[in-house]
Amino acid sequence: MVGISISLCMIVKDEEDSLPNCLASVRELVDEMIIIDTGSEDNTKQIASAFTDHV
């Protein structure tokens, strides 16, 4: 039997204030995180990179 995997996909832009808590709250619930940044001018990409290589 193949196990079910859960992926989190988020499209974000300039979310440095809320992204750390958001990703931390689901870290143990998902198998992978995929973050699509649409041109942030803050530290959103760096924060996302701390949680996943899929930015």
N, CA, C and O atoms as a Tripos MOL2 file, in Angstrom:
@<TRIPOS>MOLECULE
protein
  220   219    55     0     0
PROTEIN
NO_CHARGES

@<TRIPOS>ATOM
      1 N           0.8460   -1.1830    0.0000 N.3       1 MET1
      2 CA          0.0000    0.0000    0.0000 C.3       1 MET1
      3 C           0.8910    1.2470    0.0000 C.2       1 MET1
      4 O           1.8590    1.3340    0.7560 O.2       1 MET1
      5 N           0.5560    2.1820   -0.8390 N.am      2 VAL2
      6 CA          1.3220    3.4240   -0.9420 C.3       2 VAL2
      7 C           0.7460    4.4370    0.0290 C.2       2 VAL2
      8 O          -0.4690    4.6230    0.1060 O.2       2 VAL2
      9 N           1.6320    5.0910    0.7690 N.am      3 GLY3
     10 CA          1.1860    6.1110    1.7140 C.3       3 GLY3
     11 C           0.7650    7.3790    0.9940 C.2       3 GLY3
     12 O           1.2300    7.6630   -0.1100 O.2       3 GLY3
     13 N          -0.0970    8.1200    1.6110 N.am      4 ILE4
     14 CA         -0.5600    9.3860    1.0710 C.3       4 ILE4
     15 C           0.4090   10.4730    1.5030 C.2       4 ILE4
     16 O           0.8200   10.5210    2.6630 O.2       4 ILE4
     17 N           0.7720   11.3370    0.5800 N.am      5 SER5
     18 CA          1.6180   12.4680    0.9510 C.3       5 SER5
     19 C           0.8220   13.7530    0.7590 C.2       5 SER5
     20 O          -0.0360   13.8520   -0.1180 O.2       5 SER5
     21 N           1.1260   14.7180    1.5910 N.am      6 ILE6
     22 CA          0.4250   16.0040    1.5490 C.3       6 ILE6
     23 C           1.4280   17.0950    1.2380 C.2       6 ILE6
     24 O           2.4560   17.2200    1.9030 O.2       6 ILE6
     25 N           1.1160   17.8880    0.2170 N.am      7 SER7
     26 CA          1.9550   19.0120   -0.1750 C.3       7 SER7
     27 C           1.2480   20.3150    0.1360 C.2       7 SER7
     28 O           0.0470   20.4570   -0.0930 O.2       7 SER7
     29 N           1.9960   21.2510    0.6540 N.am      8 LEU8
     30 CA          1.4920   22.6060    0.8580 C.3       8 LEU8
     31 C           2.0450   23.4570   -0.2760 C.2       8 LEU8
     32 O           3.2590   23.5260   -0.4680 O.2       8 LEU8
     33 N           1.1670   24.0970   -1.0190 N.am      9 CYS9
     34 CA          1.5600   25.0280   -2.0800 C.3       9 CYS9
     35 C           1.0050   26.3920   -1.7240 C.2       9 CYS9
     36 O          -0.1910   26.5370   -1.4740 O.2       9 CYS9
     37 N           1.8740   27.3940   -1.7010 N.am     10 MET10
     38 CA          1.4380   28.7560   -1.3780 C.3      10 MET10
     39 C           2.0030   29.7300   -2.3990 C.2      10 MET10
     40 O           3.1600   29.6240   -2.8050 O.2      10 MET10
     41 N           1.1780   30.6680   -2.8040 N.am     11 ILE11
     42 CA          1.6170   31.7890   -3.6320 C.3      11 ILE11
     43 C           1.6670   32.9900   -2.7070 C.2      11 ILE11
     44 O           0.6600   33.3530   -2.0990 O.2      11 ILE11
     45 N           2.8420   33.6110   -2.5970 N.am     12 VAL12
     46 CA          3.0270   34.6760   -1.6160 C.3      12 VAL12
     47 C           3.7050   35.8910   -2.2380 C.2      12 VAL12
     48 O           4.3670   35.8030   -3.2720 O.2      12 VAL12
     49 N           3.5170   37.0160   -1.5790 N.am     13 LYS13
     50 CA          4.2300   38.2500   -1.9330 C.3      13 LYS13
     51 C           4.2390   39.1530   -0.7040 C.2      13 LYS13
     52 O           3.1880   39.4790   -0.1520 O.2      13 LYS13
     53 N           5.4320   39.5500   -0.2840 N.am     14 ASP14
     54 CA          5.6080   40.4530    0.8520 C.3      14 ASP14
     55 C           4.8520   39.9790    2.0920 C.2      14 ASP14
     56 O           4.0260   40.7050    2.6450 O.2      14 ASP14
     57 N           5.1460   38.7610    2.5150 N.am     15 GLU15
     58 CA          4.4590   38.1490    3.6580 C.3      15 GLU15
     59 C           5.4000   37.8760    4.8230 C.2      15 GLU15
     60 O           5.1630   36.9440    5.5920 O.2      15 GLU15
     61 N           6.4670   38.6670    4.9760 N.am     16 GLU16
     62 CA          7.4460   38.3730    6.0210 C.3      16 GLU16
     63 C           6.8600   38.4020    7.4290 C.2      16 GLU16
     64 O           7.3780   37.7280    8.3190 O.2      16 GLU16
     65 N           5.8030   39.1580    7.6490 N.am     17 ASP17
     66 CA          5.2170   39.2390    8.9900 C.3      17 ASP17
     67 C           4.4320   37.9860    9.3700 C.2      17 ASP17
     68 O           4.4550   37.5780   10.5310 O.2      17 ASP17
     69 N           3.7450   37.3770    8.4250 N.am     18 SER18
     70 CA          2.8800   36.2450    8.7630 C.3      18 SER18
     71 C           3.4240   34.8870    8.3180 C.2      18 SER18
     72 O           2.9980   33.8540    8.8330 O.2      18 SER18
     73 N           4.3450   34.8780    7.3820 N.am     19 LEU19
     74 CA          4.8150   33.6010    6.8290 C.3      19 LEU19
     75 C           5.5030   32.6860    7.8470 C.2      19 LEU19
     76 O           5.2370   31.4850    7.8320 O.2      19 LEU19
     77 N           6.3690   33.1900    8.7260 N.am     20 PRO20
     78 CA          7.0190   32.2670    9.6700 C.3      20 PRO20
     79 C           6.0270   31.4920   10.5360 C.2      20 PRO20
     80 O           6.1580   30.2760   10.6830 O.2      20 PRO20
     81 N           5.0520   32.1690   11.1030 N.am     21 ASN21
     82 CA          4.0570   31.4830   11.9390 C.3      21 ASN21
     83 C           3.2030   30.5370   11.1160 C.2      21 ASN21
     84 O           2.8720   29.4410   11.5680 O.2      21 ASN21
     85 N           2.8500   30.9520    9.9250 N.am     22 CYS22
     86 CA          2.0290   30.1130    9.0510 C.3      22 CYS22
     87 C           2.7500   28.8040    8.7270 C.2      22 CYS22
     88 O           2.1830   27.7250    8.8930 O.2      22 CYS22
     89 N           3.9860   28.8970    8.2720 N.am     23 LEU23
     90 CA          4.7210   27.6860    7.8980 C.3      23 LEU23
     91 C           5.0530   26.8260    9.1060 C.2      23 LEU23
     92 O           5.0100   25.5990    9.0240 O.2      23 LEU23
     93 N           5.3810   27.4540   10.2160 N.am     24 ALA24
     94 CA          5.6770   26.6920   11.4300 C.3      24 ALA24
     95 C           4.4550   25.9210   11.9110 C.2      24 ALA24
     96 O           4.5840   24.8210   12.4470 O.2      24 ALA24
     97 N           3.2740   26.4940   11.7220 N.am     25 SER25
     98 CA          2.0620   25.8420   12.2140 C.3      25 SER25
     99 C           1.6730   24.6000   11.4170 C.2      25 SER25
    100 O           0.9240   23.7620   11.9190 O.2      25 SER25
    101 N           2.1620   24.4670   10.1950 N.am     26 VAL26
    102 CA          1.8180   23.2960    9.3790 C.3      26 VAL26
    103 C           3.0000   22.3790    9.1130 C.2      26 VAL26
    104 O           2.8480   21.3440    8.4650 O.2      26 VAL26
    105 N           4.1540   22.7420    9.5970 N.am     27 ARG27
    106 CA          5.3990   21.9970    9.3240 C.3      27 ARG27
    107 C           5.2540   20.4980    9.5920 C.2      27 ARG27
    108 O           5.7140   19.6810    8.7940 O.2      27 ARG27
    109 N           4.6350   20.1390   10.6800 N.am     28 GLU28
    110 CA          4.5150   18.7220   11.0500 C.3      28 GLU28
    111 C           3.3480   18.0240   10.3460 C.2      28 GLU28
    112 O           3.2100   16.8060   10.4520 O.2      28 GLU28
    113 N           2.5180   18.7650    9.6420 N.am     29 LEU29
    114 CA          1.3280   18.1900    9.0120 C.3      29 LEU29
    115 C           1.5120   17.8670    7.5350 C.2      29 LEU29
    116 O           0.7150   17.1250    6.9610 O.2      29 LEU29
    117 N           2.5590   18.4180    6.9110 N.am     30 VAL30
    118 CA          2.7460   18.2340    5.4660 C.3      30 VAL30
    119 C           4.0600   17.5200    5.1940 C.2      30 VAL30
    120 O           4.9890   17.5590    6.0010 O.2      30 VAL30
    121 N           4.1150   16.8660    4.0350 N.am     31 ASP31
    122 CA          5.3200   16.1610    3.6240 C.3      31 ASP31
    123 C           6.2780   17.0510    2.8400 C.2      31 ASP31
    124 O           7.4870   16.8180    2.8210 O.2      31 ASP31
    125 N           5.7290   18.0600    2.2020 N.am     32 GLU32
    126 CA          6.5640   19.0100    1.4700 C.3      32 GLU32
    127 C           5.8760   20.3610    1.4120 C.2      32 GLU32
    128 O           4.6510   20.4650    1.4820 O.2      32 GLU32
    129 N           6.7000   21.3940    1.2830 N.am     33 MET33
    130 CA          6.2010   22.7620    1.1370 C.3      33 MET33
    131 C           6.7550   23.3190   -0.1630 C.2      33 MET33
    132 O           7.9510   23.2220   -0.4370 O.2      33 MET33
    133 N           5.8790   23.8960   -0.9500 N.am     34 ILE34
    134 CA          6.2730   24.5470   -2.1930 C.3      34 ILE34
    135 C           5.7750   25.9780   -2.1120 C.2      34 ILE34
    136 O           4.5710   26.2190   -2.0270 O.2      34 ILE34
    137 N           6.7020   26.9280   -2.1380 N.am     35 ILE35
    138 CA          6.3550   28.3310   -1.9930 C.3      35 ILE35
    139 C           6.6800   29.0460   -3.3030 C.2      35 ILE35
    140 O           7.8140   28.9990   -3.7810 O.2      35 ILE35
    141 N           5.6880   29.6970   -3.8700 N.am     36 ILE36
    142 CA          5.8620   30.4830   -5.0920 C.3      36 ILE36
    143 C           5.8050   31.9490   -4.7070 C.2      36 ILE36
    144 O           4.7680   32.4480   -4.2690 O.2      36 ILE36
    145 N           6.9240   32.6330   -4.8720 N.am     37 ASP37
    146 CA          6.9860   34.0570   -4.5410 C.3      37 ASP37
    147 C           6.7890   34.8580   -5.8190 C.2      37 ASP37
    148 O           7.4360   34.5990   -6.8340 O.2      37 ASP37
    149 N           5.8920   35.8320   -5.7570 N.am     38 THR38
    150 CA          5.5460   36.6010   -6.9570 C.3      38 THR38
    151 C           6.1820   37.9890   -6.9640 C.2      38 THR38
    152 O           5.5860   38.9490   -7.4520 O.2      38 THR38
    153 N           7.3960   38.0900   -6.4190 N.am     39 GLY39
    154 CA          8.1210   39.3450   -6.4970 C.3      39 GLY39
    155 C           8.1910   40.1170   -5.2020 C.2      39 GLY39
    156 O           8.0810   41.3430   -5.2080 O.2      39 GLY39
    157 N           8.3710   39.4320   -4.0990 N.am     40 SER40
    158 CA          8.4440   40.1050   -2.8040 C.3      40 SER40
    159 C           9.6280   41.0680   -2.7520 C.2      40 SER40
    160 O          10.6910   40.8160   -3.3190 O.2      40 SER40
    161 N           9.4040   42.1700   -2.0560 N.am     41 GLU41
    162 CA         10.4630   43.1520   -1.8410 C.3      41 GLU41
    163 C          10.9170   43.1580   -0.3840 C.2      41 GLU41
    164 O          11.6980   44.0200    0.0190 O.2      41 GLU41
    165 N          10.4330   42.2070    0.4020 N.am     42 ASP42
    166 CA         10.8490   42.0780    1.7970 C.3      42 ASP42
    167 C          11.6160   40.7630    1.9470 C.2      42 ASP42
    168 O          12.1860   40.2800    0.9680 O.2      42 ASP42
    169 N          11.6450   40.1910    3.1050 N.am     43 ASN43
    170 CA         12.4120   38.9640    3.3650 C.3      43 ASN43
    171 C          11.6070   37.6770    3.1930 C.2      43 ASN43
    172 O          11.9840   36.6370    3.7320 O.2      43 ASN43
    173 N          10.5240   37.7380    2.4610 N.am     44 THR44
    174 CA          9.6700   36.5640    2.2810 C.3      44 THR44
    175 C          10.4390   35.3720    1.7210 C.2      44 THR44
    176 O          10.3010   34.2640    2.2390 O.2      44 THR44
    177 N          11.2360   35.5640    0.6900 N.am     45 LYS45
    178 CA         11.9700   34.4520    0.0770 C.3      45 LYS45
    179 C          12.9590   33.8210    1.0540 C.2      45 LYS45
    180 O          13.0910   32.5970    1.1000 O.2      45 LYS45
    181 N          13.6420   34.6350    1.8230 N.am     46 GLN46
    182 CA         14.6040   34.1110    2.7810 C.3      46 GLN46
    183 C          13.9050   33.3270    3.8830 C.2      46 GLN46
    184 O          14.3950   32.2830    4.3160 O.2      46 GLN46
    185 N          12.7680   33.8260    4.3330 N.am     47 ILE47
    186 CA         12.0070   33.1190    5.3670 C.3      47 ILE47
    187 C          11.5180   31.7780    4.8310 C.2      47 ILE47
    188 O          11.6640   30.7510    5.4930 O.2      47 ILE47
    189 N          10.9410   31.7860    3.6370 N.am     48 ALA48
    190 CA         10.4660   30.5390    3.0310 C.3      48 ALA48
    191 C          11.6080   29.5410    2.8580 C.2      48 ALA48
    192 O          11.4250   28.3410    3.0670 O.2      48 ALA48
    193 N          12.7780   30.0320    2.4800 N.am     49 SER49
    194 CA         13.9400   29.1610    2.2690 C.3      49 SER49
    195 C          14.4040   28.4890    3.5600 C.2      49 SER49
    196 O          15.0500   27.4420    3.5130 O.2      49 SER49
    197 N          14.0870   29.0670    4.6920 N.am     50 ALA50
    198 CA         14.4240   28.4440    5.9630 C.3      50 ALA50
    199 C          13.5620   27.2030    6.2450 C.2      50 ALA50
    200 O          13.9370   26.3510    7.0510 O.2      50 ALA50
    201 N          12.4170   27.1120    5.5790 N.am     51 PHE51
    202 CA         11.4890   26.0020    5.7870 C.3      51 PHE51
    203 C          11.5530   24.9560    4.6760 C.2      51 PHE51
    204 O          11.2440   23.7870    4.9020 O.2      51 PHE51
    205 N          11.9550   25.3790    3.4700 N.am     52 THR52
    206 CA         11.9530   24.4640    2.3270 C.3      52 THR52
    207 C          12.9420   24.9100    1.2680 C.2      52 THR52
    208 O          13.2730   26.0920    1.1670 O.2      52 THR52
    209 N          13.4140   23.9480    0.4760 N.am     53 ASP53
    210 CA         14.2680   24.2710   -0.6630 C.3      53 ASP53
    211 C          13.4370   24.5830   -1.9020 C.2      53 ASP53
    212 O          13.9760   25.0280   -2.9150 O.2      53 ASP53
    213 N          12.1330   24.3540   -1.8260 N.am     54 HIS54
    214 CA         11.2440   24.5440   -2.9770 C.3      54 HIS54
    215 C          10.6290   25.9510   -2.9680 C.2      54 HIS54
    216 O           9.4370   26.1190   -2.7110 O.2      54 HIS54
    217 N          11.4650   26.9530   -3.2530 N.am     55 VAL55
    218 CA         10.9950   28.3410   -3.3050 C.3      55 VAL55
    219 C          11.2070   28.8380   -4.7140 C.2      55 VAL55
    220 O          10.8890   29.9880   -5.0170 O.2      55 VAL55
@<TRIPOS>BOND
     1     1     2 1
     2     2     3 1
     3     3     4 2
     4     3     5 am
     5     5     6 1
     6     6     7 1
     7     7     8 2
     8     7     9 am
     9     9    10 1
    10    10    11 1
    11    11    12 2
    12    11    13 am
    13    13    14 1
    14    14    15 1
    15    15    16 2
    16    15    17 am
    17    17    18 1
    18    18    19 1
    19    19    20 2
    20    19    21 am
    21    21    22 1
    22    22    23 1
    23    23    24 2
    24    23    25 am
    25    25    26 1
    26    26    27 1
    27    27    28 2
    28    27    29 am
    29    29    30 1
    30    30    31 1
    31    31    32 2
    32    31    33 am
    33    33    34 1
    34    34    35 1
    35    35    36 2
    36    35    37 am
    37    37    38 1
    38    38    39 1
    39    39    40 2
    40    39    41 am
    41    41    42 1
    42    42    43 1
    43    43    44 2
    44    43    45 am
    45    45    46 1
    46    46    47 1
    47    47    48 2
    48    47    49 am
    49    49    50 1
    50    50    51 1
    51    51    52 2
    52    51    53 am
    53    53    54 1
    54    54    55 1
    55    55    56 2
    56    55    57 am
    57    57    58 1
    58    58    59 1
    59    59    60 2
    60    59    61 am
    61    61    62 1
    62    62    63 1
    63    63    64 2
    64    63    65 am
    65    65    66 1
    66    66    67 1
    67    67    68 2
    68    67    69 am
    69    69    70 1
    70    70    71 1
    71    71    72 2
    72    71    73 am
    73    73    74 1
    74    74    75 1
    75    75    76 2
    76    75    77 am
    77    77    78 1
    78    78    79 1
    79    79    80 2
    80    79    81 am
    81    81    82 1
    82    82    83 1
    83    83    84 2
    84    83    85 am
    85    85    86 1
    86    86    87 1
    87    87    88 2
    88    87    89 am
    89    89    90 1
    90    90    91 1
    91    91    92 2
    92    91    93 am
    93    93    94 1
    94    94    95 1
    95    95    96 2
    96    95    97 am
    97    97    98 1
    98    98    99 1
    99    99   100 2
   100    99   101 am
   101   101   102 1
   102   102   103 1
   103   103   104 2
   104   103   105 am
   105   105   106 1
   106   106   107 1
   107   107   108 2
   108   107   109 am
   109   109   110 1
   110   110   111 1
   111   111   112 2
   112   111   113 am
   113   113   114 1
   114   114   115 1
   115   115   116 2
   116   115   117 am
   117   117   118 1
   118   118   119 1
   119   119   120 2
   120   119   121 am
   121   121   122 1
   122   122   123 1
   123   123   124 2
   124   123   125 am
   125   125   126 1
   126   126   127 1
   127   127   128 2
   128   127   129 am
   129   129   130 1
   130   130   131 1
   131   131   132 2
   132   131   133 am
   133   133   134 1
   134   134   135 1
   135   135   136 2
   136   135   137 am
   137   137   138 1
   138   138   139 1
   139   139   140 2
   140   139   141 am
   141   141   142 1
   142   142   143 1
   143   143   144 2
   144   143   145 am
   145   145   146 1
   146   146   147 1
   147   147   148 2
   148   147   149 am
   149   149   150 1
   150   150   151 1
   151   151   152 2
   152   151   153 am
   153   153   154 1
   154   154   155 1
   155   155   156 2
   156   155   157 am
   157   157   158 1
   158   158   159 1
   159   159   160 2
   160   159   161 am
   161   161   162 1
   162   162   163 1
   163   163   164 2
   164   163   165 am
   165   165   166 1
   166   166   167 1
   167   167   168 2
   168   167   169 am
   169   169   170 1
   170   170   171 1
   171   171   172 2
   172   171   173 am
   173   173   174 1
   174   174   175 1
   175   175   176 2
   176   175   177 am
   177   177   178 1
   178   178   179 1
   179   179   180 2
   180   179   181 am
   181   181   182 1
   182   182   183 1
   183   183   184 2
   184   183   185 am
   185   185   186 1
   186   186   187 1
   187   187   188 2
   188   187   189 am
   189   189   190 1
   190   190   191 1
   191   191   192 2
   192   191   193 am
   193   193   194 1
   194   194   195 1
   195   195   196 2
   196   195   197 am
   197   197   198 1
   198   198   199 1
   199   199   200 2
   200   199   201 am
   201   201   202 1
   202   202   203 1
   203   203   204 2
   204   203   205 am
   205   205   206 1
   206   206   207 1
   207   207   208 2
   208   207   209 am
   209   209   210 1
   210   210   211 1
   211   211   212 2
   212   211   213 am
   213   213   214 1
   214   214   215 1
   215   215   216 2
   216   215   217 am
   217   217   218 1
   218   218   219 1
   219   219   220 2
@<TRIPOS>SUBSTRUCTURE
     1 MET1         2 RESIDUE 1 A MET
     2 VAL2         6 RESIDUE 1 A VAL
     3 GLY3        10 RESIDUE 1 A GLY
     4 ILE4        14 RESIDUE 1 A ILE
     5 SER5        18 RESIDUE 1 A SER
     6 ILE6        22 RESIDUE 1 A ILE
     7 SER7        26 RESIDUE 1 A SER
     8 LEU8        30 RESIDUE 1 A LEU
     9 CYS9        34 RESIDUE 1 A CYS
    10 MET10       38 RESIDUE 1 A MET
    11 ILE11       42 RESIDUE 1 A ILE
    12 VAL12       46 RESIDUE 1 A VAL
    13 LYS13       50 RESIDUE 1 A LYS
    14 ASP14       54 RESIDUE 1 A ASP
    15 GLU15       58 RESIDUE 1 A GLU
    16 GLU16       62 RESIDUE 1 A GLU
    17 ASP17       66 RESIDUE 1 A ASP
    18 SER18       70 RESIDUE 1 A SER
    19 LEU19       74 RESIDUE 1 A LEU
    20 PRO20       78 RESIDUE 1 A PRO
    21 ASN21       82 RESIDUE 1 A ASN
    22 CYS22       86 RESIDUE 1 A CYS
    23 LEU23       90 RESIDUE 1 A LEU
    24 ALA24       94 RESIDUE 1 A ALA
    25 SER25       98 RESIDUE 1 A SER
    26 VAL26      102 RESIDUE 1 A VAL
    27 ARG27      106 RESIDUE 1 A ARG
    28 GLU28      110 RESIDUE 1 A GLU
    29 LEU29      114 RESIDUE 1 A LEU
    30 VAL30      118 RESIDUE 1 A VAL
    31 ASP31      122 RESIDUE 1 A ASP
    32 GLU32      126 RESIDUE 1 A GLU
    33 MET33      130 RESIDUE 1 A MET
    34 ILE34      134 RESIDUE 1 A ILE
    35 ILE35      138 RESIDUE 1 A ILE
    36 ILE36      142 RESIDUE 1 A ILE
    37 ASP37      146 RESIDUE 1 A ASP
    38 THR38      150 RESIDUE 1 A THR
    39 GLY39      154 RESIDUE 1 A GLY
    40 SER40      158 RESIDUE 1 A SER
    41 GLU41      162 RESIDUE 1 A GLU
    42 ASP42      166 RESIDUE 1 A ASP
    43 ASN43      170 RESIDUE 1 A ASN
    44 THR44      174 RESIDUE 1 A THR
    45 LYS45      178 RESIDUE 1 A LYS
    46 GLN46      182 RESIDUE 1 A GLN
    47 ILE47      186 RESIDUE 1 A ILE
    48 ALA48      190 RESIDUE 1 A ALA
    49 SER49      194 RESIDUE 1 A SER
    50 ALA50      198 RESIDUE 1 A ALA
    51 PHE51      202 RESIDUE 1 A PHE
    52 THR52      206 RESIDUE 1 A THR
    53 ASP53      210 RESIDUE 1 A ASP
    54 HIS54      214 RESIDUE 1 A HIS
    55 VAL55      218 RESIDUE 1 A VAL
